[in-house]
């Protein structure tokens, strides 16, 4: 789309105004109308006001082009509407090869009763998200489009200030999307470790990578077993954000970190329980939980800057096939003493997550843990692509996650925890199995399994993003491909925990 989007232009050649469905353009917006052309365009049959519907007016005084974008019904307009609107505007402005735009939505935002700060934030996020592109693997057989930089002026001081923050948050999502898009022959566990170290250098965070003998000393047996068939060794990546001196509260509960855990399978063949048909294609995205966590840490360190420490743990491995591969019927003893009978090597993500959860409870003294994973196809059956599945029994943490989800548009839907589901995971040989022999409640099985590796009393939230981590067609501010789901959500959680 664009090479770069910047907020804060002084003036621009393109003007954008907003119009509600079945409403005339408001008088405040019409102050830009020097000759009646904007009013006339807003009353054309094409100017329906439907969300993201764009009509163009004749040039007006001071502007080369004028766009009128639909905002839908005033009663149903939300900040999320503005993300969708920003996506449509971004596509149109890119097609126009625009280099500057003024967006004046002050009056409709006020009429809809939306906080201008939230409106600007969503607008900035949408403009940032629609600007993402991934061209680095194109070769000589592709003629790349010329991408311009876009300068954006947003009318209203509060809206412009928050639009800048929204744009910065979108950078975290876009980092996650770029990592997701990397193919498995490039994006190995070592590649992910290098990206984490690079991010740490850029932002002043600390980074540690555990591999080889360190994994064995720490008892990180999930990573060892899942990753041992690959020529690319597994690792646990630990990234830590610390607030600036004087901003934290050492010695109190506030000094306990929020721990973010990401499933980071750089490729998942299914192992010996090999994926069949076309189901292996796209498994480079089985790392998207970890990509989202890295994107969140970018936003946390550069934009949110919370008062609490935040620790990210990425369980990183490739699930391959060789004579070294772990097998169905193997039994693995984890660091917290729980033994697991392997019944399906394609249920590998929960094994590497178990390592990170054990580490978080034993080593980090966490205030709360949130894990993010493309864990089950069953959550897609249950919720489709509108919501990610959430399991969280702590009322305070759940409220925080739900509020962050509402604010960012990365929506969650609570699914149940219950002793009955934990009992489904019982093994006749070990403590539990990694995949129950029945398909019922499949996404809940994953959460029930993980619950065995979280110490009682620690607030914990599990997010299954298998349905929300990618889209197949243009959707709001997203182009086909990864969404970076979790980056903005987790950054806002860190702000509030």
C-alpha positions in Angstrom: 0.0 0.0 0.0 2.2 2.8 1.3 5.9 2.9 2.1 5.2 4.9 5.2 2.3 6.7 6.9 3.0 9.7 9.2 0.5 11.7 11.3 0.8 15.4 11.6 0.9 17.1 8.2 0.2 20.8 8.1 -1.9 20.7 4.9 -2.7 18.2 2.2 -4.1 18.1 -1.3 -6.9 15.5 -0.5 -9.7 16.2 1.9 -11.8 13.4 3.5 -15.2 14.1 5.1 -17.7 11.6 6.7 -21.4 11.2 6.0 -23.9 9.1 7.9 -26.3 6.7 6.2 -29.5 8.5 5.0 -28.2 11.8 6.3 -27.0 14.9 4.5 -23.5 16.1 5.1 -23.4 18.1 8.4 -23.0 21.9 8.3 -19.7 21.8 10.1 -18.2 19.7 7.4 -19.7 21.8 4.7 -17.6 24.8 5.9 -15.0 23.3 3.4 -17.5 23.8 0.6 -16.5 26.9 -1.4 -18.8 26.5 -4.4 -21.5 23.9 -3.5 -19.8 21.0 -5.2 -19.3 19.1 -1.9 -23.0 19.5 -0.9 -24.0 18.4 -4.4 -21.8 15.3 -4.3 -23.1 14.3 -0.9 -26.6 14.2 -2.3 -25.9 12.0 -5.2 -27.5 8.5 -5.3 -24.1 6.9 -4.9 -23.5 8.8 -1.6 -25.5 6.3 0.5 -23.5 6.7 3.7 -23.0 3.0 4.0 -19.9 2.1 6.0 -16.7 2.6 3.9 -18.7 3.7 0.8 -16.6 6.5 -0.9 -17.8 9.1 -3.4 -15.7 11.9 -4.8 -16.7 15.5 -5.1 -15.4 18.1 -7.5 -12.2 19.9 -6.3 -12.9 22.5 -3.7 -11.0 25.6 -2.6 -7.6 24.5 -1.3 -7.9 20.8 -2.3 -7.2 18.9 -5.4 -9.6 16.1 -4.5 -12.4 15.6 -2.0 -13.6 12.2 -0.8 -16.8 11.6 1.2 -16.8 8.4 3.1 -19.8 6.6 4.5 -20.0 6.0 8.3 -23.2 4.0 8.6 -25.9 4.7 11.1 -25.0 7.2 13.8 -26.4 4.9 16.5 -24.2 2.0 15.4 -21.0 3.8 14.7 -18.1 2.6 16.9 -14.3 3.1 16.9 -14.2 -0.2 15.0 -16.2 1.5 12.3 -13.3 3.9 11.9 -10.8 1.1 11.5 -12.9 -0.2 8.6 -13.3 3.3 7.2 -9.5 3.8 7.4 -8.9 0.6 5.5 -11.2 1.7 2.7 -9.6 5.2 2.6 -6.1 3.6 2.6 -7.0 1.5 -0.5 -8.5 4.5 -2.3 -5.6 6.8 -1.4 -3.0 4.3 -2.5 -4.8 3.8 -5.9 -4.8 7.6 -6.2 -1.0 7.7 -5.3 -1.9 10.3 -2.8 1.0 11.8 -0.7 -1.1 13.8 1.7 -4.6 13.8 3.2 -6.7 15.9 5.6 -9.3 13.9 7.5 -12.1 15.9 9.1 -14.4 13.7 11.0 -14.8 15.9 14.1 -18.5 16.5 13.7 -19.7 13.0 13.0 -17.6 11.6 15.8 -19.2 14.1 18.2 -22.7 13.4 16.8 -22.2 9.6 17.4 -21.1 10.2 21.0 -17.7 8.6 20.5 -14.7 9.7 22.6 -12.5 11.7 20.2 -9.4 10.0 21.6 -10.8 6.5 21.0 -11.9 7.6 17.5 -8.5 8.9 16.6 -6.8 5.8 18.0 -8.9 3.5 15.9 -8.4 5.7 12.8 -4.6 5.6 13.3 -4.6 1.9 13.8 -6.6 1.4 10.6 -4.3 3.6 8.5 -1.3 1.8 9.9 -2.7 -1.7 9.4 -3.8 -1.1 5.8 -0.3 0.3 5.0 1.4 -3.1 5.6 2.9 -4.9 2.7 5.4 -7.7 2.2 7.5 -7.4 -0.9 10.9 -8.7 0.3 10.6 -12.1 -1.3 9.6 -10.8 -4.8 12.1 -11.5 -7.5 12.9 -10.4 -11.0 9.7 -11.8 -12.4 7.6 -9.3 -10.5 7.3 -5.6 -11.2 6.8 -3.9 -7.9 4.4 -1.0 -7.6 5.8 2.4 -6.7 4.8 3.0 -3.1 4.4 6.5 -1.8 4.6 7.9 1.7 1.4 9.3 3.1 1.2 12.4 5.3 -2.0 12.6 7.3 -3.5 15.6 9.1 -6.4 14.7 11.4 -8.7 17.5 12.5 -9.1 17.8 16.2 -6.2 18.0 18.7 -7.3 14.9 20.7 -8.1 12.9 17.6 -4.7 13.7 16.0 -2.7 12.9 19.1 -4.4 9.6 19.6 -4.2 8.8 15.9 -0.4 9.0 16.2 -0.6 6.5 19.1 -2.8 4.2 17.1 -0.4 4.3 14.2 2.5 3.4 16.5 0.5 0.4 17.9 -0.2 -0.8 14.4 3.6 -1.0 13.9 3.6 -3.8 16.5 0.9 -5.6 14.6 2.8 -5.1 11.3 6.0 -6.5 12.8 4.0 -9.6 13.8 2.5 -9.9 10.3 5.9 -9.6 8.7 7.3 -12.4 10.8 4.3 -14.5 10.2 4.7 -14.1 6.4 8.3 -15.4 6.5 8.6 -18.9 5.0 9.9 -21.8 7.1 13.2 -22.2 5.2 14.0 -18.6 6.4 12.1 -18.4 9.6 13.7 -21.0 11.8 13.8 -21.0 15.6 17.2 -19.3 15.3 15.8 -16.7 13.0 13.1 -15.9 15.6 15.8 -15.6 18.2 17.7 -13.1 16.1 14.6 -11.0 15.6 14.0 -11.0 19.4 17.5 -9.9 20.0 17.3 -7.2 17.3 14.1 -5.9 18.9 15.8 -5.9 22.3 18.7 -3.8 21.0 16.4 -1.3 19.3 14.2 -0.8 22.3 16.5 -1.3 25.3 14.9 -4.5 26.4 16.9 -7.5 27.6 16.8 -10.8 25.7 18.0 -14.3 26.6 17.8 -17.4 24.4 18.0 -20.9 26.0 18.9 -23.8 23.7 20.7 -27.1 23.8 22.2 -28.0 27.2 20.3 -25.1 28.9 17.0 -26.6 27.8 18.0 -29.9 29.4 19.2 -28.2 32.6 15.9 -26.4 33.0 13.8 -29.5 32.2 12.2 -27.9 29.2 11.3 -31.3 27.8 8.4 -30.2 25.6 10.6 -28.2 23.4 13.3 -30.8 23.4 11.0 -33.6 22.3 8.9 -31.7 19.8 12.0 -30.1 18.2 14.5 -32.9 18.2 13.5 -34.3 14.7 14.4 -31.0 13.1 17.9 -29.9 12.0 16.9 -26.5 13.4 17.2 -26.8 17.2 14.4 -25.5 19.4 14.8 -22.7 21.9 13.0 -20.7 24.6 13.2 -16.9 24.0 12.9 -14.7 27.0 12.4 -10.9 26.4 11.9 -8.5 29.2 10.7 -4.9 29.4 11.5 -2.9 32.5 10.0 0.5 33.2 12.3 3.5 33.4 13.9 4.1 36.7 11.4 5.5 39.1 8.3 4.3 37.3 8.1 0.8 38.8 7.2 -0.2 42.4 9.9 -2.6 43.5 9.1 -4.7 46.5 5.3 -4.6 46.0 2.9 -6.7 44.0 3.3 -4.2 41.2 6.9 -5.5 40.8 5.6 -8.9 39.7 5.7 -9.0 35.9 2.9 -9.7 33.5 4.1 -12.7 31.5 3.1 -13.1 27.9 3.6 -16.6 26.4 3.6 -17.3 22.7 3.4 -20.6 20.8 6.1 -20.2 18.1 6.1 -23.3 15.9 8.1 -22.1 12.9 6.6 -25.1 10.9 4.3 -27.9 11.9 4.3 -31.0 9.7 2.3 -32.9 12.4 5.4 -35.0 13.1 4.9 -38.7 12.9 1.1 -38.1 13.1 1.6 -36.3 9.8 -0.9 -33.8 8.4 -2.6 -35.2 5.3 -4.0 -33.7 2.1 -3.6 -29.9 1.9 -3.7 -29.4 5.6 0.1 -28.9 5.9 0.1 -25.8 3.6 0.1 -22.6 5.6 1.7 -24.2 8.7 4.4 -21.5 8.7 1.7 -19.5 10.5 1.7 -21.9 13.5 4.2 -19.4 15.0 1.6 -16.6 15.0 1.1 -16.6 18.8 4.8 -15.9 19.3 4.7 -13.3 16.4 1.9 -11.5 18.2 3.8 -11.5 21.5 6.8 -10.0 19.8 4.6 -7.4 18.2 3.1 -6.6 21.6 6.6 -6.2 23.1 7.5 -3.7 20.4 4.4 -1.7 21.2 5.0 -2.0 25.0 8.6 -0.8 24.8 8.0 2.0 22.3 4.5 3.3 22.9 2.7 1.9 25.9 5.6 2.0 28.4 3.6 0.5 31.3 4.7 0.9 34.9 4.9 -2.9 35.4 7.6 -5.2 34.1 6.6 -7.4 31.2 8.3 -10.7 30.3 7.7 -12.5 27.0 8.4 -16.2 26.6 8.4 -17.7 23.1 8.5 -21.5 22.9 10.1 -21.9 19.5 10.5 -25.2 17.6 9.9 -26.9 14.3 7.8 -30.1 14.3 9.6 -32.2 11.7 9.9 -35.9 10.9 13.1 -38.1 11.2 14.2 -41.2 13.1 14.8 -38.8 16.1 11.2 -37.7 16.2 9.1 -38.2 19.3 6.4 -40.8 19.0 2.8 -41.5 20.0 3.1 -43.7 23.2 6.1 -41.7 24.5 5.8 -40.4 28.0 7.3 -37.0 29.0 7.9 -35.7 32.5 7.7 -32.0 32.7 9.5 -29.6 35.0 6.5 -29.3 37.4 6.4 -33.1 37.8 3.3 -33.7 35.5 3.8 -36.7 33.2 2.2 -36.7 29.7 1.5 -39.6 27.4 1.8 -38.6 23.8 -1.2 -39.8 21.8 -0.8 -37.4 18.8 2.4 -35.7 17.7 0.3 -33.1 15.9 -0.8 -31.8 19.3 2.6 -30.4 19.8 1.9 -26.8 20.5 0.5 -27.5 24.0 3.7 -29.4 24.8 6.0 -26.4 24.1 3.6 -24.1 25.8 3.6 -26.3 28.9 7.4 -25.6 29.2 6.9 -21.9 29.1 4.0 -22.0 31.6 6.2 -24.1 34.0 9.0 -21.6 33.6 6.7 -18.6 34.1 5.3 -20.0 37.4 8.7 -21.2 38.7 11.0 -18.4 37.6 9.1 -15.2 37.1 6.7 -14.9 40.1 4.1 -13.5 37.8 1.3 -11.1 38.5 -0.6 -12.8 35.6 0.1 -15.0 32.6 -1.5 -14.7 29.2 -0.7 -17.3 26.6 -1.5 -16.9 22.9 -1.5 -19.8 20.4 -2.9 -21.1 17.1 -3.8 -24.2 19.1 -6.8 -25.9 17.7 -8.9 -26.1 14.5 -11.8 -26.8 16.9 -11.9 -23.1 17.9 -12.5 -22.2 14.3 -15.5 -24.6 14.2 -16.8 -23.1 17.4 -16.3 -19.3 16.8 -15.3 -18.9 13.1 -13.1 -15.9 12.4 -15.0 -13.2 14.4 -13.6 -14.0 17.9 -10.6 -15.8 19.4 -11.4 -18.3 22.1 -10.6 -17.2 25.7 -10.3 -19.3 28.8 -9.9 -17.3 32.0 -11.3 -17.9 35.5 -9.8 -14.9 37.2 -12.4 -12.1 37.2 -9.9 -9.3 37.3 -7.7 -10.6 34.5 -10.7 -11.6 32.4 -12.2 -8.1 32.7 -8.8 -6.5 31.7 -8.5 -8.8 28.6 -12.1 -8.1 27.6 -11.7 -4.4 27.9 -8.5 -4.4 25.9 -10.3 -6.6 23.2 -13.1 -4.1 23.0 -10.7 -1.2 22.7 -8.5 -2.8 20.0 -11.1 -4.7 18.0 -9.2 -7.9 18.6 -12.3 -9.6 20.0 -12.4 -12.5 22.5 -15.2 -14.9 23.5 -15.1 -16.8 26.8 -15.3 -20.6 26.7 -15.6 -22.8 29.8 -13.1 -24.3 32.2 -14.5 -27.2 34.3 -13.2 -30.2 36.2 -15.0 -32.5 33.8 -12.8 -31.3 30.9 -9.6 -31.8 32.9 -10.7 -35.3 33.6 -11.1 -35.9 29.8 -7.3 -35.5 29.6 -6.5 -38.3 32.1 -4.1 -41.1 30.9 -4.2 -44.8 31.8 -0.4 -44.7 31.7 0.8 -41.3 32.8 -1.0 -38.3 34.4 -2.6 -36.9 31.3 -2.6 -37.3 27.5 -1.7 -34.5 25.1 -4.8 -35.3 23.0 -7.9 -37.1 24.2 -9.2 -39.9 22.1 -12.5 -38.1 21.4 -13.0 -35.0 19.2 -15.6 -33.4 21.4 -14.8 -30.1 23.1 -11.5 -30.1 21.2 -10.5 -26.4 21.9 -11.5 -26.9 25.5 -9.2 -30.0 25.7 -6.3 -27.7 24.8 -7.1 -25.3 27.5 -7.7 -28.1 30.0 -4.3 -29.6 29.2 -2.5 -26.3 29.7 -4.2 -25.8 33.1 -2.1 -28.6 34.5 1.0 -26.4 34.1 -0.2 -23.2 35.8 0.2 -23.0 39.5 -3.0 -22.5 41.5 -3.6 -18.9 42.5 -1.8 -17.3 39.5 -4.2 -15.4 37.3 -4.0 -17.0 33.8 -5.7 -16.4 30.5 -5.4 -18.7 27.4 -6.2 -17.3 24.0 -6.7 -19.6 21.0 -6.2 -17.5 17.9 -6.5 -20.2 15.2 -9.5 -18.5 13.7 -8.3 -14.9 13.9 -4.6 -14.9 13.0 -5.1 -14.6 9.3 -7.7 -13.5 6.7 -8.2 -14.8 3.2 -9.6 -11.7 1.5 -9.6 -7.9 2.1 -11.3 -7.4 5.5 -11.5 -3.9 7.0 -7.9 -2.7 7.4 -6.4 -6.0 6.5 -5.2 -7.4 3.2 -5.2 -11.2 2.7 -2.6 -12.8 5.0 -1.7 -12.5 8.6 -3.5 -10.0 11.0 -0.9 -9.8 13.8 -3.7 -10.7 16.2 -2.7 -10.2 19.8 -0.1 -7.5 19.4 -2.4 -4.6 20.1 -4.6 -6.6 22.5 -1.7 -7.7 24.7 -0.1 -4.2 24.6 -3.3 -2.8 26.1 -3.5 -5.6 28.6 0.0 -4.6 29.8 -1.2 -1.0 30.1 -4.0 -2.1 32.5 -2.7 -5.0 34.5 
